């Protein structure tokens, strides 16, 4: 890292934000902004934060991530996921700073059967994905190409916050105790990504002054069913569960939700791994590291 690099981090109280704070490199002065410090739905506040702090980078890890709720709150989702990155980028254009915008696999429709490359056209299928896609576009339009980096990721989880891993740990315990199975969707395919490895990718992008579009997820392929089974197995092996519940595969049609999900959202990360000089970590290895950080199931 460059000496005395100043980074304004949004979403600092979220699961990724906490991982980024815990792994902050030496030489970085971190301005951590959670919900109490910065309302990402207020574009004026986002621009004012850049003017006040004059950061070298804004690391925009904050987002509206309630995929189903976004269908009922499209204006709020758009304000946070599109308005904030646009406001940051416009302010940074004047200050000379750079933006790292964390984005999502949901900017693709999930209809192809091979990994999505960074340069592919966007085609989101729900409010959440559309808002994140617009955020990417606004950021890239407002900043010179060499001062904006979009880092897309998928199926993020960690040892804190609200995420699939912690929810499944809790449900494994409850269902196993009741002698009941756990039904999980098996026809949506992607790759779980640990906040530990994602944070490392974010800091590497800043350290290398990366620009353009990067894809980052852990290695391998999984369905939500595969992920749920592994959470039970590894959770029991690490003493977080007395025993895992039996997991039953179901289809997306068996578990309807307000928002459609991409049925296939694997990201091609090969170029990004070279750019960031980071070795791939298989998602099961990443899961083991996360579970080692979980103190209790509750």
Secondary structure as GFF3:
##gff-version 3
##sequence-region A 1 298
A	DSSP	beta_strand	5	10	.	.	.	ID=ss1
A	DSSP	alpha_helix	15	22	.	.	.	ID=ss2
A	DSSP	beta_strand	28	33	.	.	.	ID=ss3
A	DSSP	alpha_helix	43	53	.	.	.	ID=ss4
A	DSSP	beta_strand	57	60	.	.	.	ID=ss5
A	DSSP	alpha_helix	67	70	.	.	.	ID=ss6
A	DSSP	alpha_helix	74	78	.	.	.	ID=ss7
A	DSSP	pi_helix	79	83	.	.	.	ID=ss8
A	DSSP	alpha_helix	84	95	.	.	.	ID=ss9
A	DSSP	beta_strand	98	104	.	.	.	ID=ss10
A	DSSP	three_ten_helix	105	107	.	.	.	ID=ss11
A	DSSP	alpha_helix	127	142	.	.	.	ID=ss12
A	DSSP	three_ten_helix	145	147	.	.	.	ID=ss13
A	DSSP	beta_strand	148	153	.	.	.	ID=ss14
A	DSSP	beta_strand	156	157	.	.	.	ID=ss15
A	DSSP	alpha_helix	164	178	.	.	.	ID=ss16
A	DSSP	beta_strand	182	185	.	.	.	ID=ss17
A	DSSP	beta_strand	189	190	.	.	.	ID=ss18
A	DSSP	beta_strand	193	194	.	.	.	ID=ss19
A	DSSP	alpha_helix	195	207	.	.	.	ID=ss20
A	DSSP	beta_strand	212	215	.	.	.	ID=ss21
A	DSSP	beta_strand	222	223	.	.	.	ID=ss22
A	DSSP	alpha_helix	224	237	.	.	.	ID=ss23
A	DSSP	beta_strand	247	250	.	.	.	ID=ss24
A	DSSP	three_ten_helix	252	254	.	.	.	ID=ss25
A	DSSP	alpha_helix	270	276	.	.	.	ID=ss26
A	DSSP	alpha_helix	283	293	.	.	.	ID=ss27
###
